[in-house]
């Protein structure tokens, strides 16, 4: 589980990164809570579409940024 969670943290930080913090050492844990939720969704067998919608919700509601559901879908398919 720890290895899978670390992979999701890396995926979100390096590939999803809606606020552009990749490469900033102080922000290495910026998306950890989302990775934990993402991991739980995958463990529960949640669909790729539902994970993509969750990531889009994070961007649009939590971060109040413009979402990109297609990008969220691409990220959700990788694990």
C-alpha positions, 0 to 999 in steps of 0.5 A: 500500500505504501508503495502505491500511495507514493506512486500516486503522490508522485503522479499527482505532483509531477503529472497532474499538478494544477497549481504548478508546484512541481520542482518546489522542494517545499511543496513536495507534500502539496497533494498528499491528501488528494493522493490518499483519497485517490488511493482509497477510491482505487482500492474501493474499485471506483471507476476511472470516470469517478476518479477523474470527476473527483480530480476535476472537483478538487481543481474547480471547487477546492482550488477554485481554478478552471478544470480540465476533465480530460486531463483528470481522466488521463491521470485517473487511467494511469495507476 
